[in-house]
Amino acid sequence: MMIDIRPPFTHETATAKVRAAEDAWNSRDPQRVSLAYSEDSEWRNRDRFLQGRSQIREFLAGKWERELDYRLTKSLWSFTDNRIAVRFQYEYHDARGQWFRAYGNELWEFDDERLMRRREASINEISISQHERKFHWSAPGPRPIGDPGIHAVR
């Protein structure tokens, strides 16, 4: 059964919205990901402020050129009528082969057409060794259904 993931959210639809966002980001396709945001969407990503789909696409293209073998997991933290709070972790390596794990929180606000009009992300990352990695599914692509994701990760 397909869920209409529009506000106002229920626990079921908010959880589905989070998983749909995770799957899209794991595609590493800036065009696909950008379509989830309103034309005039406002972002804060760490210390960067973006406005609109074209800036979002450009940002994501650069991100995934630098952040290689990117794998992301998200978890619903809380929700209200048209807002969702998410915690997430992702891993990637740079061109030199150094691995990183990022930890963060996002605040999302949606318009009536299900598009995200505001995203605020606070992110911290640490260097890890390859043997410390926790996300090993094939990438790009979605996290496997049976993988516990962030719930099993510290």
CYANA upper distance limits for C-alpha pairs under 8 A (distance plus 0.5 A):
  3 ILE  CA     13 THR  CA      7.39
  3 ILE  CA     16 ALA  CA      8.33
  4 ASP  CA     13 THR  CA      8.01
  5 ILE  CA      9 PHE  CA      7.98
  5 ILE  CA     13 THR  CA      5.98
  5 ILE  CA     14 ALA  CA      7.95
  5 ILE  CA     16 ALA  CA      7.76
  5 ILE  CA     17 LYS  CA      6.75
  5 ILE  CA    114 ARG  CA      7.14
  6 ARG  CA     13 THR  CA      8.20
  6 ARG  CA    112 ASP  CA      7.41
  6 ARG  CA    113 GLU  CA      7.16
  6 ARG  CA    114 ARG  CA      5.14
  7 PRO  CA     81 ASP  CA      6.36
  7 PRO  CA     82 ASN  CA      5.49
  7 PRO  CA    110 PHE  CA      7.71
  7 PRO  CA    111 ASP  CA      8.22
  7 PRO  CA    112 ASP  CA      6.91
  7 PRO  CA    114 ARG  CA      7.01
  8 PRO  CA     80 THR  CA      7.89
  8 PRO  CA     81 ASP  CA      4.69
  8 PRO  CA     82 ASN  CA      5.94
  9 PHE  CA     13 THR  CA      6.13
  9 PHE  CA     14 ALA  CA      6.05
  9 PHE  CA     79 PHE  CA      7.69
  9 PHE  CA     80 THR  CA      7.08
  9 PHE  CA     81 ASP  CA      5.83
  9 PHE  CA     82 ASN  CA      6.92
  9 PHE  CA     83 ARG  CA      8.48
 10 THR  CA     14 ALA  CA      6.41
 10 THR  CA     81 ASP  CA      8.46
 11 HIS  CA     15 THR  CA      6.53
 11 HIS  CA     79 PHE  CA      8.13
 12 GLU  CA     16 ALA  CA      6.71
 13 THR  CA     17 LYS  CA      6.53
 14 ALA  CA     18 VAL  CA      6.77
 14 ALA  CA     76 LEU  CA      7.78
 14 ALA  CA     79 PHE  CA      7.36
 14 ALA  CA     84 ILE  CA      7.42
 15 THR  CA     19 ARG  CA      6.84
 15 THR  CA     75 SER  CA      8.35
 15 THR  CA     76 LEU  CA      6.50
 16 ALA  CA     20 ALA  CA      6.56
 17 LYS  CA     21 ALA  CA      6.70
 18 VAL  CA     22 GLU  CA      6.72
 18 VAL  CA     74 LYS  CA      7.18
 18 VAL  CA     75 SER  CA      7.31
 18 VAL  CA     76 LEU  CA      6.86
 18 VAL  CA     86 VAL  CA      7.99
 19 ARG  CA     23 ASP  CA      6.61
 19 ARG  CA     74 LYS  CA      7.58
 19 ARG  CA     75 SER  CA      8.41
 20 ALA  CA     24 ALA  CA      6.68
 21 ALA  CA     25 TRP  CA      6.67
 21 ALA  CA     33 VAL  CA      8.27
 22 GLU  CA     26 ASN  CA      6.63
 22 GLU  CA     72 LEU  CA      7.10
 22 GLU  CA     73 THR  CA      6.74
 22 GLU  CA     74 LYS  CA      6.55
 22 GLU  CA    142 PRO  CA      8.00
 23 ASP  CA     27 SER  CA      6.96
 23 ASP  CA    141 GLY  CA      7.58
 23 ASP  CA    142 PRO  CA      5.32
 23 ASP  CA    143 ARG  CA      7.55
 24 ALA  CA     28 ARG  CA      7.71
 24 ALA  CA     29 ASP  CA      7.95
 24 ALA  CA     32 ARG  CA      7.27
 24 ALA  CA     33 VAL  CA      6.11
 24 ALA  CA    142 PRO  CA      8.22
 25 TRP  CA     29 ASP  CA      7.65
 25 TRP  CA     33 VAL  CA      6.67
 25 TRP  CA     72 LEU  CA      7.83
 26 ASN  CA     70 TYR  CA      7.71
 26 ASN  CA     71 ARG  CA      6.49
 26 ASN  CA     72 LEU  CA      6.67
 26 ASN  CA    139 ALA  CA      7.78
 26 ASN  CA    140 PRO  CA      6.32
 26 ASN  CA    141 GLY  CA      5.90
 26 ASN  CA    142 PRO  CA      6.15
 26 ASN  CA    143 ARG  CA      8.19
 27 SER  CA    139 ALA  CA      8.22
 27 SER  CA    140 PRO  CA      5.63
 27 SER  CA    141 GLY  CA      5.55
 27 SER  CA    142 PRO  CA      7.37
 28 ARG  CA     33 VAL  CA      8.36
 28 ARG  CA     60 LEU  CA      8.48
 28 ARG  CA     64 TRP  CA      7.09
 28 ARG  CA     70 TYR  CA      8.35
 28 ARG  CA    140 PRO  CA      6.97
 29 ASP  CA     33 VAL  CA      6.72
 29 ASP  CA     61 ALA  CA      8.28
 30 PRO  CA     34 SER  CA      6.43
 30 PRO  CA     56 ILE  CA      8.30
 30 PRO  CA     57 ARG  CA      5.49
 30 PRO  CA     58 GLU  CA      8.12
 30 PRO  CA     60 LEU  CA      5.96
 30 PRO  CA     61 ALA  CA      6.26
 31 GLN  CA     35 LEU  CA      7.09
 31 GLN  CA     57 ARG  CA      6.65
 32 ARG  CA     36 ALA  CA      8.14
 33 VAL  CA     37 TYR  CA      8.37
 33 VAL  CA     57 ARG  CA      8.34
 34 SER  CA     53 ARG  CA      6.22
 34 SER  CA     56 ILE  CA      6.81
 34 SER  CA     57 ARG  CA      6.38
 35 LEU  CA     53 ARG  CA      8.04
 36 ALA  CA    114 ARG  CA      8.47
 36 ALA  CA    115 LEU  CA      5.90
 36 ALA  CA    116 MET  CA      6.74
 37 TYR  CA     41 SER  CA      6.33
 37 TYR  CA     52 GLY  CA      8.46
 37 TYR  CA     53 ARG  CA      7.21
 37 TYR  CA    115 LEU  CA      5.47
 37 TYR  CA    116 MET  CA      5.02
 37 TYR  CA    117 ARG  CA      6.56
 38 SER  CA     52 GLY  CA      7.65
 38 SER  CA     53 ARG  CA      7.58
 38 SER  CA    111 ASP  CA      8.41
 38 SER  CA    115 LEU  CA      5.74
 38 SER  CA    116 MET  CA      6.26
 38 SER  CA    117 ARG  CA      5.77
 39 GLU  CA     52 GLY  CA      5.66
 39 GLU  CA     53 ARG  CA      5.91
 40 ASP  CA     51 GLN  CA      6.50
 40 ASP  CA     52 GLY  CA      4.72
 40 ASP  CA     53 ARG  CA      7.35
 40 ASP  CA    117 ARG  CA      7.42
 41 SER  CA     51 GLN  CA      6.13
 41 SER  CA     52 GLY  CA      5.38
 41 SER  CA     53 ARG  CA      7.34
 41 SER  CA    116 MET  CA      7.15
 41 SER  CA    117 ARG  CA      4.76
 41 SER  CA    118 ARG  CA      6.02
 41 SER  CA    119 ARG  CA      8.30
 42 GLU  CA     49 PHE  CA      7.98
 42 GLU  CA     50 LEU  CA      6.37
 42 GLU  CA     51 GLN  CA      5.12
 42 GLU  CA     52 GLY  CA      6.98
 42 GLU  CA    117 ARG  CA      6.67
 42 GLU  CA    118 ARG  CA      5.32
 42 GLU  CA    119 ARG  CA      6.89
 43 TRP  CA     48 ARG  CA      8.35
 43 TRP  CA     49 PHE  CA      6.06
 43 TRP  CA     50 LEU  CA      5.45
 43 TRP  CA     51 GLN  CA      6.76
 43 TRP  CA    118 ARG  CA      6.35
 43 TRP  CA    119 ARG  CA      5.28
 43 TRP  CA    120 GLU  CA      6.20
 43 TRP  CA    121 ALA  CA      8.37
 44 ARG  CA     48 ARG  CA      6.15
 44 ARG  CA     49 PHE  CA      5.11
 44 ARG  CA     50 LEU  CA      6.98
 44 ARG  CA    119 ARG  CA      6.82
 44 ARG  CA    120 GLU  CA      5.15
 44 ARG  CA    121 ALA  CA      6.44
 45 ASN  CA     49 PHE  CA      6.94
 45 ASN  CA     50 LEU  CA      8.48
 45 ASN  CA    119 ARG  CA      8.42
 45 ASN  CA    120 GLU  CA      6.65
 45 ASN  CA    121 ALA  CA      5.36
 45 ASN  CA    122 SER  CA      7.09
 45 ASN  CA    123 ILE  CA      8.25
 46 ARG  CA    121 ALA  CA      6.58
 46 ARG  CA    122 SER  CA      5.83
 46 ARG  CA    123 ILE  CA      6.47
 50 LEU  CA     55 GLN  CA      6.52
 50 LEU  CA     56 ILE  CA      7.14
 51 GLN  CA     55 GLN  CA      6.67
 51 GLN  CA     56 ILE  CA      7.74
 52 GLY  CA     56 ILE  CA      6.87
 53 ARG  CA     57 ARG  CA      6.52
 54 SER  CA     58 GLU  CA      6.71
 55 GLN  CA     59 PHE  CA      6.52
 56 ILE  CA     60 LEU  CA      6.64
 57 ARG  CA     61 ALA  CA      6.59
 58 GLU  CA     62 GLY  CA      6.85
 59 PHE  CA     63 LYS  CA      6.61
 60 LEU  CA     64 TRP  CA      6.67
 61 ALA  CA     65 GLU  CA      6.77
 62 GLY  CA     66 ARG  CA      6.92
 63 LYS  CA     67 GLU  CA      6.32
 64 TRP  CA     68 LEU  CA      6.76
 64 TRP  CA     70 TYR  CA      7.83
 66 ARG  CA     94 ASP  CA      6.52
 66 ARG  CA     95 ALA  CA      7.51
 67 GLU  CA     92 TYR  CA      5.90
 67 GLU  CA     93 HIS  CA      6.31
 67 GLU  CA     94 ASP  CA      6.13
 68 LEU  CA     92 TYR  CA      5.88
 68 LEU  CA     93 HIS  CA      5.68
 68 LEU  CA     94 ASP  CA      6.41
 68 LEU  CA     95 ALA  CA      7.81
 69 ASP  CA     91 GLU  CA      8.26
 69 ASP  CA     92 TYR  CA      5.83
 69 ASP  CA     93 HIS  CA      7.03
 69 ASP  CA    139 ALA  CA      7.03
 69 ASP  CA    140 PRO  CA      7.91
 70 TYR  CA     90 TYR  CA      7.40
 70 TYR  CA     91 GLU  CA      6.17
 70 TYR  CA     92 TYR  CA      4.95
 70 TYR  CA     93 HIS  CA      7.95
 70 TYR  CA    139 ALA  CA      7.86
 70 TYR  CA    140 PRO  CA      8.09
 71 ARG  CA     90 TYR  CA      5.92
 71 ARG  CA     91 GLU  CA      5.96
 71 ARG  CA     92 TYR  CA      7.15
 71 ARG  CA    135 PHE  CA      7.00
 71 ARG  CA    137 TRP  CA      8.49
 71 ARG  CA    139 ALA  CA      7.42
 71 ARG  CA    140 PRO  CA      8.16
 72 LEU  CA     88 PHE  CA      7.73
 72 LEU  CA     89 GLN  CA      6.42
 72 LEU  CA     90 TYR  CA      4.65
 72 LEU  CA     91 GLU  CA      7.17
 72 LEU  CA    135 PHE  CA      8.43
 72 LEU  CA    143 ARG  CA      8.42
 73 THR  CA     88 PHE  CA      6.16
 73 THR  CA     89 GLN  CA      6.07
 73 THR  CA     90 TYR  CA      6.70
 73 THR  CA    143 ARG  CA      7.93
 73 THR  CA    149 GLY  CA      6.04
 73 THR  CA    150 ILE  CA      6.27
 74 LYS  CA     86 VAL  CA      7.09
 74 LYS  CA     87 ARG  CA      6.35
 74 LYS  CA     88 PHE  CA      4.77
 74 LYS  CA     89 GLN  CA      7.15
 74 LYS  CA    149 GLY  CA      7.84
 74 LYS  CA    150 ILE  CA      6.86
 75 SER  CA     86 VAL  CA      6.14
 75 SER  CA     87 ARG  CA      5.92
 75 SER  CA     88 PHE  CA      6.65
 75 SER  CA    150 ILE  CA      6.91
 75 SER  CA    151 HIS  CA      8.02
 76 LEU  CA     84 ILE  CA      7.94
 76 LEU  CA     85 ALA  CA      6.91
 76 LEU  CA     86 VAL  CA      5.31
 76 LEU  CA     87 ARG  CA      7.15
 77 TRP  CA     84 ILE  CA      8.08
 77 TRP  CA     85 ALA  CA      5.75
 77 TRP  CA     86 VAL  CA      5.42
 77 TRP  CA     87 ARG  CA      6.74
 78 SER  CA     84 ILE  CA      6.38
 78 SER  CA     85 ALA  CA      5.55
 78 SER  CA     86 VAL  CA      7.52
 79 PHE  CA     83 ARG  CA      6.01
 79 PHE  CA     84 ILE  CA      4.78
 79 PHE  CA     85 ALA  CA      6.54
 80 THR  CA     84 ILE  CA      7.04
 82 ASN  CA    109 GLU  CA      6.38
 82 ASN  CA    110 PHE  CA      5.89
 82 ASN  CA    111 ASP  CA      7.76
 83 ARG  CA    107 LEU  CA      7.81
 83 ARG  CA    108 TRP  CA      5.97
 83 ARG  CA    109 GLU  CA      5.03
 83 ARG  CA    110 PHE  CA      6.83
 84 ILE  CA    107 LEU  CA      6.57
 84 ILE  CA    108 TRP  CA      5.65
 84 ILE  CA    109 GLU  CA      7.19
 85 ALA  CA    105 ASN  CA      7.74
 85 ALA  CA    106 GLU  CA      6.25
 85 ALA  CA    107 LEU  CA      5.18
 85 ALA  CA    108 TRP  CA      6.74
 86 VAL  CA    105 ASN  CA      6.08
 86 VAL  CA    106 GLU  CA      5.62
 86 VAL  CA    107 LEU  CA      7.03
 87 ARG  CA    103 TYR  CA      8.23
 87 ARG  CA    104 GLY  CA      6.20
 87 ARG  CA    105 ASN  CA      4.86
 87 ARG  CA    106 GLU  CA      6.84
 88 PHE  CA    103 TYR  CA      6.45
 88 PHE  CA    104 GLY  CA      5.80
 88 PHE  CA    105 ASN  CA      6.67
 88 PHE  CA    106 GLU  CA      8.43
 88 PHE  CA    150 ILE  CA      7.40
 89 GLN  CA    101 ARG  CA      7.33
 89 GLN  CA    102 ALA  CA      5.89
 89 GLN  CA    103 TYR  CA      5.10
 89 GLN  CA    104 GLY  CA      6.83
 89 GLN  CA    150 ILE  CA      7.35
 90 TYR  CA    101 ARG  CA      6.10
 90 TYR  CA    102 ALA  CA      5.76
 90 TYR  CA    103 TYR  CA      7.41
 91 GLU  CA     99 TRP  CA      7.57
 91 GLU  CA    100 PHE  CA      6.02
 91 GLU  CA    101 ARG  CA      4.92
 91 GLU  CA    102 ALA  CA      6.83
 91 GLU  CA    133 ARG  CA      7.88
 91 GLU  CA    135 PHE  CA      7.58
 92 TYR  CA     99 TRP  CA      6.15
 92 TYR  CA    100 PHE  CA      6.04
 92 TYR  CA    101 ARG  CA      7.30
 93 HIS  CA     97 GLY  CA      6.00
 93 HIS  CA     98 GLN  CA      5.64
 93 HIS  CA     99 TRP  CA      4.57
 93 HIS  CA    100 PHE  CA      6.44
 94 ASP  CA     98 GLN  CA      6.04
 94 ASP  CA     99 TRP  CA      7.20
 98 GLN  CA    127 SER  CA      7.74
 98 GLN  CA    128 ILE  CA      8.03
 98 GLN  CA    129 SER  CA      7.77
 98 GLN  CA    130 GLN  CA      8.44
 99 TRP  CA    127 SER  CA      6.44
 99 TRP  CA    128 ILE  CA      5.83
 99 TRP  CA    129 SER  CA      6.47
 99 TRP  CA    130 GLN  CA      6.71
100 PHE  CA    125 GLU  CA      7.04
100 PHE  CA    126 ILE  CA      6.07
100 PHE  CA    127 SER  CA      4.93
100 PHE  CA    128 ILE  CA      5.74
100 PHE  CA    129 SER  CA      8.38
101 ARG  CA    125 GLU  CA      5.96
101 ARG  CA    126 ILE  CA      6.04
101 ARG  CA    127 SER  CA      7.02
101 ARG  CA    128 ILE  CA      7.16
101 ARG  CA    133 ARG  CA      8.49
102 ALA  CA    123 ILE  CA      6.98
102 ALA  CA    124 ASN  CA      6.02
102 ALA  CA    125 GLU  CA      4.44
102 ALA  CA    126 ILE  CA      6.94
103 TYR  CA    123 ILE  CA      6.15
103 TYR  CA    124 ASN  CA      5.88
103 TYR  CA    125 GLU  CA      6.48
104 GLY  CA    121 ALA  CA      7.40
104 GLY  CA    122 SER  CA      5.93
104 GLY  CA    123 ILE  CA      4.77
104 GLY  CA    124 ASN  CA      6.79
105 ASN  CA    121 ALA  CA      6.25
105 ASN  CA    122 SER  CA      5.98
105 ASN  CA    123 ILE  CA      7.24
106 GLU  CA    119 ARG  CA      7.18
106 GLU  CA    120 GLU  CA      5.95
106 GLU  CA    121 ALA  CA      4.90
106 GLU  CA    122 SER  CA      7.02
107 LEU  CA    118 ARG  CA      8.35
107 LEU  CA    119 ARG  CA      6.16
107 LEU  CA    120 GLU  CA      5.67
107 LEU  CA    121 ALA  CA      7.13
108 TRP  CA    116 MET  CA      7.10
108 TRP  CA    117 ARG  CA      8.26
108 TRP  CA    118 ARG  CA      6.23
108 TRP  CA    119 ARG  CA      5.27
108 TRP  CA    120 GLU  CA      7.26
109 GLU  CA    116 MET  CA      6.19
109 GLU  CA    117 ARG  CA      6.32
109 GLU  CA    118 ARG  CA      5.58
109 GLU  CA    119 ARG  CA      7.19
110 PHE  CA    114 ARG  CA      6.32
110 PHE  CA    115 LEU  CA      5.92
110 PHE  CA    116 MET  CA      4.76
110 PHE  CA    117 ARG  CA      5.82
110 PHE  CA    118 ARG  CA      7.47
111 ASP  CA    115 LEU  CA      6.09
111 ASP  CA    116 MET  CA      6.82
111 ASP  CA    117 ARG  CA      6.61
128 ILE  CA    132 GLU  CA      6.55
128 ILE  CA    133 ARG  CA      7.75
129 SER  CA    133 ARG  CA      7.60
134 LYS  CA    153 VAL  CA      8.02
137 TRP  CA    143 ARG  CA      6.88
137 TRP  CA    144 PRO  CA      7.54
143 ARG  CA    147 ASP  CA      7.17
143 ARG  CA    149 GLY  CA      8.15
148 PRO  CA    152 ALA  CA      6.33
149 GLY  CA    153 VAL  CA      7.47
150 ILE  CA    154 ARG  CA      8.08
